[in-house]
Amino acid sequence: MTFVLTDLGDLRPGLNACLAVRYLLEKAGSTAQALDLLAELPLSSNCCLLLADAAGDLAVAECAPARRVIRQSDTAVCAVNRFQTPALRSLDAAQGDDYHAAERYHVVMDTLPRLRGDPVRETQRLLRGEYGFLCQYDGTPDFETGGSSVWSTVFDLPARTVLRAAGDPRFLPFRRDRRLV
């Protein structure tokens, strides 16, 4: 889940992105079910929701209160704090002042097809910034991924495991999170 800045005049009654994610996790058993539920869900503000299931069904729902666009792929999806769909870009109130979201998106999408070897380890390397800038906001107060509230997470869907670096993955190891077992 990523937030996309919403103009105050575009806010609507509904769920914010965090509550939408929780609702979808509690109610849907697959990406297809989540997309069906999301189509009827009132959302209050802009966000991008990355959806994936153990069967390999992948999608990103780019959501504004009045409109949703679904991007699906057989190989890789990525969500950042920016709409990738041109039809939604005018609804992004940040208008490019989004902490390098376009650069982060391209690092991921350009790198993923080239990765070889263990996908879990390669994803950890990607999150550490070994293939380019992702979230290494050195010197930006209270924003970098190393902050206390944002963690880097790898979901190994076929193995149904979660690996999490509880802070900046350049300096902290990814450890298995067993809370969802």
Residue pairs with C-beta under 8 A, 6 or more apart in sequence:
1 17
1 18
1 20
1 21
1 47
1 48
1 49
1 50
1 79
2 17
2 47
2 48
2 50
2 79
2 80
2 81
3 17
3 45
3 46
3 47
3 81
4 46
4 47
4 48
4 62
4 64
4 81
4 82
4 83
4 91
4 92
4 94
4 98
5 46
5 81
5 92
5 93
5 94
5 98
6 45
6 46
6 64
6 65
6 91
6 93
7 91
7 93
10 45
10 46
10 64
10 65
10 66
10 91
10 93
11 44
11 45
11 65
12 42
12 43
12 44
12 45
12 65
12 66
13 42
13 44
14 41
14 42
14 43
14 44
14 65
15 23
15 41
15 42
15 43
15 44
16 43
16 44
16 45
16 47
17 43
17 45
17 47
17 49
17 63
20 38
20 41
20 43
20 47
20 49
20 63
21 49
23 37
23 41
24 34
24 37
24 38
24 49
24 51
27 33
27 34
27 37
28 34
28 36
28 37
29 53
30 53
30 55
30 57
31 51
31 52
31 53
31 55
31 57
31 58
31 59
32 57
34 51
35 51
35 59
35 61
35 70
38 49
38 61
38 63
38 68
39 68
42 65
43 63
43 64
43 65
44 65
45 65
46 63
46 64
46 65
46 83
46 91
46 92
46 93
47 63
48 60
48 61
48 62
48 63
48 79
48 80
48 81
48 82
48 83
49 60
49 61
49 63
49 79
50 59
50 60
50 77
50 78
50 79
51 57
51 58
51 59
51 60
51 61
52 58
52 59
52 77
52 155
52 157
53 157
54 157
54 158
54 160
56 74
56 157
56 158
57 72
58 72
58 73
58 74
58 75
58 76
58 77
59 70
59 71
59 72
59 73
59 77
60 70
60 71
60 77
60 78
60 79
60 84
61 68
61 69
61 70
62 68
62 69
62 70
62 71
62 83
62 84
62 85
62 88
64 88
64 91
67 87
67 88
67 91
69 83
69 85
69 87
69 88
71 77
71 84
71 85
75 112
75 113
76 108
76 109
76 112
76 113
78 105
78 108
78 109
78 112
80 98
80 101
80 102
80 104
80 105
80 108
81 94
81 98
81 99
81 101
82 92
82 94
82 98
82 101
82 102
82 105
83 89
83 91
83 92
84 105
92 98
94 101
96 102
99 137
99 140
99 143
100 133
103 132
103 133
104 133
104 134
104 135
107 126
107 131
107 132
107 133
107 134
108 126
108 134
110 132
111 126
111 131
111 132
112 126
115 122
115 123
115 126
116 122
119 156
120 154
120 156
120 163
123 154
124 154
124 163
124 165
124 169
124 174
125 131
126 134
127 134
127 135
127 152
127 154
127 165
127 169
128 169
128 170
129 135
129 136
129 170
134 145
135 144
135 145
135 150
135 152
136 144
136 145
136 168
136 170
137 143
137 144
137 145
138 144
144 168
145 151
145 152
145 167
145 168
145 169
146 167
146 168
146 170
146 171
146 172
147 167
148 167
151 164
151 165
151 166
151 167
152 164
152 165
152 168
152 169
152 174
153 162
153 163
153 164
153 165
153 177
154 162
154 163
154 164
154 174
155 161
155 162
156 162
156 163
161 176
162 176
162 177
162 180
163 174
163 175
163 176
163 177
164 174
164 175
164 177
165 172
165 173
165 174
165 175
166 172
166 175
